[in-house]
């Protein structure tokens, strides 16, 4: 017997019943973006490696350490996408979306890949939902993007997160601040690798988690204190709009994002119930990225929200969004009624009722055990005598109440029961249909 094959390390899988919550997280985060007019874009899972080198930044850990890069048979260097923004920008430029109405507003979701050391909430294959709004530097667009994310989290019932907000300045004020920070870092007792990082991207040093480094950074100059007048006004306008939208936030002057393209408004959602991997989503403005990738000089803003971590955040708060069961009805055929039962299953499904059938040749006792295990609140039993009478037996699994229902009325009858009892329980099986209320023993 061959050895069992397991999933690759660092790749989470979602199986029933947890997968229902996972899908509900997807849908809840996407809903506010759809309401705001964002259109869906399906992106390639792998891209030209240069897209991420140029778009994300060669000095970032994502590009220098974490990308899954390979050479194809045409000797082209390709990379499994580590993030979504660069791919969206490439697609917008390539297909000329930036030549139409602005801003271009898009949303996407799917798998992303980073060669990290796996741990709770940090995976090599991660799932993200994201939006990008390209072509306007209006602070109202910043506020819209942040509010969409906040509304998505709130719709799931999450309360244990906080929104951290800052501004990373623009091309006008960043050079002067960079020189100031480099000069400050030059006076610190840093190892050679950190000094090299300080020359390539000094902002990344501020994100160093080592206590001995953080102790030396206590008096480091911070970008938020050195904004030009235009950036300060922009940031003030964003905060004012978030206040008006009742989006709660805290200012984090030391925030550093892991990607080089961020400018001006930058934000992160953090959940304290996830330990070290508390970031459940984040994003910001990237005013020079499109031109850097060969497009127009258009600004943009977006975010990437972690589906995996949002799922874990829901679990940490004891939340289970999504349907509590996968079936509404379980159909049990007896004897020669199997063909009619199969047709009834199709009829119920086409009426929008989640239905399964007892397959195989199990007797009534075994089939009813399957009905119990299915979790369906209602079971329909059809035997030969029922066929002769043109009816079936409908049973509420929680109360045991059972009624005979004409076969040509069963779909409408069950739909009514589900619509009136899905919140409080299955309750009675005798609804407003014209069926008999006489209780019968199962045939």
C-alpha positions as CSV (number, residue, x, y, z in Angstrom):
1,X,0.0,0.0,0.0
2,X,1.4,3.4,-1.0
3,X,2.0,6.2,1.5
4,X,-0.9,8.6,2.0
5,X,-0.4,12.0,0.3
6,X,-1.2,15.1,2.4
7,X,-1.8,18.7,1.5
8,X,1.3,20.9,1.2
9,X,2.5,22.5,4.4
10,X,1.0,25.9,5.0
11,X,-2.0,25.4,2.7
12,X,-5.3,25.6,4.7
13,X,-8.3,23.6,3.6
14,X,-11.9,24.4,4.5
15,X,-14.4,21.5,4.7
16,X,-18.0,21.3,5.8
17,X,-19.3,22.7,8.1
18,X,-16.5,25.3,8.4
19,X,-16.5,25.9,4.7
20,X,-20.0,27.4,4.9
21,X,-18.6,30.1,7.3
22,X,-15.6,30.6,5.0
23,X,-17.9,31.3,2.0
24,X,-20.0,33.6,4.1
25,X,-16.9,35.7,5.0
26,X,-16.2,35.9,1.2
27,X,-19.7,37.1,0.5
28,X,-20.0,39.5,3.4
29,X,-16.7,41.3,2.5
30,X,-17.7,41.6,-1.2
31,X,-21.2,42.9,-0.6
32,X,-20.3,46.5,0.3
33,X,-18.0,46.8,-2.7
34,X,-20.7,45.6,-5.0
35,X,-23.2,48.1,-3.6
36,X,-20.6,50.8,-4.2
37,X,-20.4,50.0,-7.9
38,X,-17.1,48.0,-8.0
39,X,-16.9,45.5,-10.9
40,X,-15.4,42.0,-10.6
41,X,-12.1,41.2,-12.2
42,X,-10.7,37.7,-12.5
43,X,-6.8,37.8,-12.6
44,X,-4.1,35.3,-13.5
45,X,-2.7,33.3,-10.7
46,X,0.8,33.8,-12.1
47,X,2.4,36.8,-13.7
48,X,5.7,38.0,-15.2
49,X,8.1,38.2,-12.3
50,X,9.1,41.7,-13.3
51,X,5.6,42.9,-12.5
52,X,6.1,42.3,-8.8
53,X,9.8,43.4,-8.8
54,X,8.8,46.7,-10.3
55,X,5.4,47.1,-8.7
56,X,5.9,45.8,-5.2
57,X,9.5,46.7,-4.7
58,X,12.8,44.7,-4.9
59,X,13.8,45.6,-1.4
60,X,10.6,44.2,0.2
61,X,10.6,40.9,2.0
62,X,7.7,39.8,-0.3
63,X,9.9,40.1,-3.4
64,X,13.3,39.3,-1.9
65,X,12.3,36.3,0.2
66,X,8.7,35.1,-0.2
67,X,7.8,34.8,-3.9
68,X,7.3,31.4,-5.6
69,X,9.2,32.0,-8.8
70,X,9.8,29.5,-11.6
71,X,11.0,29.4,-15.2
72,X,8.6,28.0,-17.8
73,X,9.4,26.0,-20.9
74,X,9.8,29.2,-22.9
75,X,12.5,30.3,-20.4
76,X,10.3,33.0,-19.0
77,X,10.4,33.9,-15.3
78,X,7.0,33.7,-13.8
79,X,5.8,34.1,-10.2
80,X,2.7,32.9,-8.4
81,X,1.0,36.2,-7.4
82,X,2.0,37.3,-3.8
83,X,-0.6,40.2,-3.8
84,X,-3.3,41.6,-6.0
85,X,-2.8,45.3,-6.6
86,X,0.1,45.0,-9.1
87,X,-1.9,42.5,-11.2
88,X,-5.0,44.7,-11.2
89,X,-2.9,47.7,-12.4
90,X,-1.3,45.6,-15.1
91,X,-4.7,44.5,-16.3
92,X,-6.1,48.0,-16.3
93,X,-3.2,49.3,-18.3
94,X,-3.2,46.4,-20.7
95,X,-6.9,46.6,-21.5
96,X,-7.2,50.3,-21.5
97,X,-9.7,50.6,-18.7
98,X,-7.9,53.8,-17.6
99,X,-9.0,55.4,-20.9
100,X,-12.7,55.3,-19.9
101,X,-14.7,56.7,-17.0
102,X,-12.7,57.4,-13.9
103,X,-12.2,56.2,-11.3
104,X,-11.9,52.6,-12.4
105,X,-13.4,50.6,-9.5
106,X,-12.7,46.8,-9.4
107,X,-12.9,44.0,-6.8
108,X,-11.2,40.6,-6.9
109,X,-10.7,37.6,-4.7
110,X,-8.7,34.4,-4.8
111,X,-5.5,32.6,-3.7
112,X,-2.2,34.3,-3.2
113,X,1.1,32.7,-2.5
114,X,4.1,33.5,-0.2
115,X,6.9,31.3,0.8
116,X,6.7,32.0,4.5
117,X,7.2,29.9,7.6
118,X,3.7,28.6,8.3
119,X,2.1,29.3,11.6
120,X,-1.4,30.1,12.9
121,X,-2.9,32.7,10.6
122,X,0.2,32.9,8.3
123,X,0.0,30.6,5.3
124,X,1.9,29.9,2.1
125,X,-1.4,29.9,0.2
126,X,-3.6,32.7,1.5
127,X,-7.0,33.8,0.4
128,X,-7.7,37.5,-0.1
129,X,-10.6,39.8,-1.0
130,X,-9.5,43.2,-2.5
131,X,-10.7,46.3,-4.2
132,X,-8.9,49.0,-6.2
133,X,-10.1,52.4,-7.2
134,X,-7.9,54.0,-9.8
135,X,-8.0,57.5,-11.3
136,X,-8.9,60.0,-8.5
137,X,-7.0,61.6,-5.6
138,X,-10.2,62.7,-3.9
139,X,-10.1,62.1,-0.1
140,X,-13.7,61.0,-0.4
141,X,-12.4,57.9,-2.4
142,X,-10.0,57.1,0.5
143,X,-12.9,57.3,2.9
144,X,-15.1,55.1,0.7
145,X,-12.5,52.4,0.4
146,X,-11.9,52.3,4.1
147,X,-15.6,52.4,4.9
148,X,-16.3,49.4,2.6
149,X,-13.8,47.3,4.5
150,X,-15.2,48.4,7.9
151,X,-18.8,47.7,6.8
152,X,-17.8,44.2,5.6
153,X,-16.2,43.4,9.0
154,X,-19.2,44.8,10.9
155,X,-21.7,42.8,8.7
156,X,-20.0,39.7,10.0
157,X,-20.6,40.8,13.6
158,X,-17.0,41.4,14.3
159,X,-16.3,43.8,17.2
160,X,-12.8,42.9,18.4
161,X,-10.8,44.7,15.8
162,X,-9.4,48.2,15.4
163,X,-8.6,50.4,12.4
164,X,-5.1,51.9,12.5
165,X,-4.6,54.9,10.2
166,X,-1.7,57.1,9.0
167,X,-0.3,59.0,6.1
168,X,3.0,58.1,4.4
169,X,3.3,61.4,2.5
170,X,3.8,61.9,-1.2
171,X,6.7,62.3,-3.7
172,X,7.2,65.9,-2.6
173,X,7.8,65.3,1.1
174,X,9.1,61.7,1.1
175,X,12.7,62.6,-0.1
176,X,13.3,65.1,2.7
177,X,11.9,62.8,5.3
178,X,13.9,59.9,4.0
179,X,17.1,61.8,4.4
180,X,16.1,62.8,7.9
181,X,15.4,59.1,8.8
182,X,18.6,57.8,7.2
183,X,20.6,60.4,9.2
184,X,18.9,59.2,12.4
185,X,19.4,55.5,11.7
186,X,23.1,56.2,10.9
187,X,23.7,57.1,14.6
188,X,22.2,53.8,15.9
189,X,24.0,50.6,16.9
190,X,22.6,48.3,14.1
191,X,23.9,45.1,12.6
192,X,25.2,45.0,9.0
193,X,22.0,43.5,7.5
194,X,19.8,46.2,9.2
195,X,22.1,49.0,8.0
196,X,21.9,47.7,4.5
197,X,18.1,47.6,4.8
198,X,18.2,51.2,6.1
199,X,20.0,52.3,2.9
200,X,17.5,50.5,0.6
201,X,14.3,51.3,2.4
202,X,14.7,53.1,5.8
203,X,11.0,52.9,6.5
204,X,11.3,49.1,6.8
205,X,13.6,49.5,9.8
206,X,10.8,51.1,11.7
207,X,9.0,47.8,11.4
208,X,11.8,45.8,13.0
209,X,10.2,43.8,15.9
210,X,13.4,43.1,17.8
211,X,13.3,44.8,21.3
212,X,16.9,46.0,21.1
213,X,16.1,47.8,17.8
214,X,12.8,49.2,18.9
215,X,14.4,50.6,22.0
216,X,16.7,52.7,19.8
217,X,13.8,53.8,17.6
218,X,11.9,55.6,20.4
219,X,12.9,59.1,19.2
220,X,12.9,58.3,15.4
221,X,11.4,61.0,13.2
222,X,8.0,59.9,11.9
223,X,6.5,60.6,8.5
224,X,3.2,61.9,9.9
225,X,5.0,64.7,11.6
226,X,6.7,65.8,8.4
227,X,3.9,65.9,5.8
228,X,3.7,68.7,3.3
229,X,0.7,71.1,3.5
230,X,-1.2,69.2,0.7
231,X,-0.7,65.8,2.3
232,X,-1.7,67.2,5.7
233,X,-4.9,68.7,4.3
234,X,-5.7,65.4,2.4
235,X,-5.2,63.4,5.6
236,X,-7.4,65.7,7.6
237,X,-10.1,65.5,5.0
238,X,-10.0,61.7,5.1
239,X,-10.3,61.7,8.9
240,X,-13.2,64.1,8.7
241,X,-15.1,61.9,6.3
242,X,-14.5,58.8,8.3
243,X,-15.8,60.6,11.4
244,X,-18.9,61.5,9.5
245,X,-19.3,57.9,8.4
246,X,-18.9,56.8,12.0
247,X,-15.9,54.7,11.2
248,X,-13.8,54.4,14.4
249,X,-10.0,54.5,14.0
250,X,-6.8,55.2,15.9
251,X,-3.8,57.1,14.5
252,X,-0.7,54.9,14.3
253,X,2.3,57.1,13.5
254,X,4.7,54.1,13.3
255,X,2.7,52.1,10.8
256,X,4.8,50.6,8.1
257,X,3.3,48.5,5.3
258,X,5.2,45.6,3.7
259,X,4.9,46.9,0.2
260,X,6.8,49.9,-1.3
261,X,4.1,51.4,-3.4
262,X,2.0,53.0,-0.6
263,X,1.7,56.8,-0.4
264,X,-0.5,59.2,1.6
265,X,-3.5,57.4,3.3
266,X,-2.4,54.0,4.7
267,X,-4.4,51.8,7.0
268,X,-4.6,48.4,8.7
269,X,-7.3,46.4,10.5
270,X,-5.9,44.5,13.5
271,X,-7.7,41.9,15.6
272,X,-6.3,41.3,19.0
273,X,-7.8,37.8,19.2
274,X,-5.3,36.3,16.7
275,X,-2.1,36.8,18.6
276,X,1.0,37.7,16.6
277,X,-0.8,37.5,13.2
278,X,-3.4,40.1,14.2
279,X,-3.5,42.0,10.9
280,X,-6.8,40.9,9.1
281,X,-6.6,43.4,6.3
282,X,-5.1,46.7,5.1
283,X,-4.2,48.9,2.2
284,X,-3.6,52.5,1.2
285,X,-3.1,54.9,-1.6
286,X,-0.4,54.3,-4.3
287,X,-0.2,57.4,-6.4
288,X,2.8,56.5,-8.5
289,X,2.3,52.8,-9.1
290,X,0.5,53.0,-12.5
291,X,3.2,55.2,-14.1
292,X,5.8,52.9,-12.6
293,X,4.2,50.0,-14.5
294,X,4.1,51.9,-17.8
295,X,0.7,53.5,-17.5
296,X,-0.7,57.0,-17.0
297,X,0.1,59.2,-14.1
298,X,-3.1,58.2,-12.3
299,X,-3.5,57.8,-8.5
300,X,-5.3,54.9,-6.9
301,X,-6.2,53.4,-3.6
302,X,-7.2,49.9,-2.5
303,X,-7.0,47.2,0.1
304,X,-6.5,43.4,0.6
305,X,-8.5,41.7,3.3
306,X,-7.4,38.3,4.5
307,X,-10.2,35.8,4.2
308,X,-8.3,33.2,6.2
309,X,-7.6,35.6,9.1
310,X,-11.1,37.1,9.0
311,X,-12.4,33.5,9.3
312,X,-10.1,33.0,12.3
313,X,-11.3,36.3,13.8
314,X,-14.9,35.1,13.5
315,X,-14.0,31.9,15.3
316,X,-12.2,33.8,18.0
317,X,-15.3,35.8,18.7
318,X,-17.6,32.7,18.5
319,X,-19.3,33.9,15.3
320,X,-20.6,31.5,12.7
321,X,-21.9,33.6,9.8
322,X,-23.6,31.7,7.0
323,X,-26.2,29.0,6.9
324,X,-26.5,26.9,10.0
325,X,-27.4,23.8,7.9
326,X,-26.7,22.6,4.4
327,X,-30.1,20.9,3.7
328,X,-33.7,21.8,4.1
329,X,-35.3,18.4,3.1
330,X,-34.2,14.8,3.1
331,X,-36.2,12.5,0.9
332,X,-36.6,8.8,1.7
333,X,-38.0,6.5,-1.0
334,X,-39.4,3.1,-0.2
335,X,-40.0,0.2,-2.6
336,X,-41.1,1.2,-6.1
337,X,-41.4,4.9,-5.2
338,X,-37.7,5.5,-5.9
339,X,-38.2,7.0,-9.4
340,X,-40.9,9.4,-8.2
341,X,-38.9,10.4,-5.2
342,X,-35.9,11.2,-7.5
343,X,-38.2,13.4,-9.6
344,X,-39.5,15.1,-6.4
345,X,-35.9,15.9,-5.4
346,X,-35.3,17.6,-8.7
347,X,-38.5,19.6,-8.4
348,X,-37.7,20.8,-4.9
349,X,-34.2,21.8,-5.9
350,X,-35.5,23.8,-8.8
351,X,-37.8,25.5,-6.4
352,X,-34.7,26.7,-4.4
353,X,-35.1,24.1,-1.6
354,X,-31.9,22.4,-0.6
355,X,-32.7,18.7,-0.9
356,X,-30.9,15.4,-0.7
357,X,-32.0,11.8,-1.4
358,X,-31.4,8.6,0.5
359,X,-29.4,6.7,-2.0
360,X,-29.0,2.9,-2.1
361,X,-31.4,0.2,-0.9
362,X,-31.5,1.0,2.8
363,X,-34.6,0.1,4.7
364,X,-36.8,2.7,6.5
365,X,-34.8,2.4,9.8
366,X,-31.4,3.0,8.1
367,X,-32.8,5.7,5.9
368,X,-34.2,7.6,8.8
369,X,-30.8,7.4,10.6
370,X,-29.4,9.1,7.4
371,X,-32.1,11.7,7.7
372,X,-31.1,12.5,11.3
373,X,-27.4,12.8,10.3
374,X,-28.2,15.0,7.4
375,X,-29.3,17.8,9.7
376,X,-32.3,18.6,7.5
377,X,-35.2,19.9,9.5
378,X,-37.8,18.1,7.3
379,X,-37.9,14.6,5.9
380,X,-40.2,13.4,3.1
381,X,-41.0,9.7,2.9
382,X,-42.7,8.2,-0.2
383,X,-43.9,4.6,-0.3
384,X,-46.0,2.7,-2.7
385,X,-49.2,3.4,-0.8
386,X,-48.4,7.1,-1.0
387,X,-47.9,6.9,-4.7
388,X,-51.4,5.4,-5.1
389,X,-52.8,8.2,-3.0
390,X,-50.8,10.9,-4.8
391,X,-49.2,12.1,-1.7
392,X,-46.1,11.9,0.5
393,X,-45.4,12.0,4.3
394,X,-43.8,15.2,5.5
395,X,-42.1,15.0,9.0
396,X,-40.7,17.8,11.1
397,X,-37.5,16.2,12.6
398,X,-37.4,18.2,15.8
399,X,-41.0,17.7,16.9
400,X,-41.8,14.4,15.2
401,X,-45.0,15.9,13.8
402,X,-46.0,14.3,10.5
403,X,-48.7,15.1,7.8
404,X,-49.7,13.9,4.4
405,X,-49.1,16.4,1.6
406,X,-50.3,16.0,-2.0
407,X,-47.3,15.5,-4.3
408,X,-48.3,18.4,-6.6
409,X,-48.3,20.8,-3.6
410,X,-45.3,19.6,-1.6
411,X,-42.8,22.2,-3.1
412,X,-45.0,25.1,-2.2
413,X,-45.8,23.7,1.2
414,X,-42.2,23.1,2.1
415,X,-41.1,26.6,0.8
416,X,-43.8,28.2,3.1
417,X,-42.6,26.2,6.1
418,X,-39.0,27.2,5.5
419,X,-39.8,30.9,5.1
420,X,-41.9,31.0,8.3
421,X,-39.8,28.7,10.6
422,X,-36.1,29.2,9.5
423,X,-35.4,31.5,12.4
424,X,-37.2,30.0,15.3
425,X,-36.9,26.3,14.3
426,X,-38.9,23.8,12.2
427,X,-42.0,24.0,14.3
428,X,-45.2,22.6,12.7
429,X,-45.4,20.9,9.3
430,X,-49.0,21.9,8.8
431,X,-48.8,25.2,7.0
432,X,-51.4,27.2,5.0
433,X,-51.4,24.7,2.1
434,X,-54.6,22.9,1.3
435,X,-53.2,19.6,2.5
436,X,-54.7,17.3,5.1
437,X,-53.6,17.8,8.7
438,X,-54.2,14.1,9.6
439,X,-51.1,12.6,11.1
440,X,-50.2,9.1,9.8
441,X,-47.6,6.5,10.7
442,X,-44.8,6.2,8.2
443,X,-45.6,3.3,5.8
